[in-house]
Amino acid sequence: MRPRELVAAWVEAFNRGAPDEMAAFYAEHAVNHQVVREPVEGRAAIREMFARDFAEAKMVCIVENIFEDGQWAILEWKDPLGLRGCGFFRIENDKIAFQRGYWDRLSFLKAHGLPLAVG
């Protein structure tokens, strides 16, 4: 599967809020680094991150663009609440080996009516 196709399928699973489906996209020792948090390492830990996040808020990813460059896919997204962000995915052997996401956590918390983290 090409990186662009894999990320499009990842978005579909994300929009279903399915942590097990999400985890299946990642290599065993993958790293998911959302820059507003510490990196999460390993498929099991990434699955737990998605399970917590999906329990916390209803998230929807609307694709604006998916670009591909070699083993990389770049996703520009928005959501129905007006949030925007982008993600970079390095694909190895049809699995996400590394992901980095850029989005505004304060805007996310406010949009979902969640408490602001202290500390």
N, C-alpha and C positions, 0 to 999 in steps of 0.2 A: 504494500500500500504506500502510495506517495505521501510525504509529510503533510501536504495540504489536505488530502483525503482523510488522513488519520485525525487531524485536528477538527475537521468538519464532523466526523463521527464522535469525537470527544465532546464537542459542543452539544450534540444531540443527547448524549448521556448526561451531561451536566444539567441540561434543561429538564431532564426527568428526575433530577435530584437523587441519583442512584450511586451511592458510594462504592458498592461492589463493582458496578460497571466501570466507574471512573478508575478504580485501582487496576483493573485489567489492562488499561492502556499503558501502564508504567512498567519499565524494567524493574527487576527485583531490587536493584540498588540505586534506583532513580533518585534525583534530588528535585524537589519543588520549592523554589524560592520566590515567595511573594514578598517583594521588597519592604512591605510594611510589617513583616514578621521575620523571625529567624527561619533559615532553611529547614525544610522537613526532608529527612533522608529515609529511603526505603519504602517499598510498595505498601507494607502494612501500616506504617506511620502516615503515609499519604492518604490511605483509605480512611483512617481515623480522623484526619484533618477534614476531609470532605464530609464525613458523617457528622462531626460537630458543626461545621459550617452550614450544612443543609438543615440541621435541627434548629439553628439559630435564626435563619432568615430564608425567605423564599427568594431565590436568586434566579435570574433569567439572563442568558447571554444572547444578545442579538448581534450577529456577525455583520460588521461593516466591511471588512476586507480580510482575506487570508492570502498572504504572500508566501512564496516558496523560493528558497535559495539553497540548493544542494540538500543537505540533510536537515535543514532548518525550515520551520514554518513560523510565520509571524501573524498573529491574530489581532486585529483591531476590533473592539467590541463596545457596545453600549448596552444599557438595560432600560426597562420601561420607566424607571425613576429618574433618568437623566444622568446616571453615572456613566463614565467612560474609562476605558483602560486598554492595555495591550499586553500580549503575552508572547514570549519567544519559546519555542519548543525545538529541542534537538532530538531527532529521531534516529535510533540505531536498531537495526533488526526488527523493524515494524513496532517498536515500543518507544515511549517517551523516556529518554535517558536523563534529560535535564529540562526544566521549565523555569522561566523567570517571568513574573507578572508585575506590572506597574499599574496602580490604581490608588485612589485617595481614600484611605481608611476612615478619616473623619467624615467625609461626605457619605460613605457607606453607612456608618453608624447612625448618623443623623437621618438619612433617608429611610432607614428601617426602624427608627425609633428605639434604637439600642443604647444602653448606657455607654458613656465615654469611658474608656479605660484610663485608670489612674496609675501613674508610676512608670 
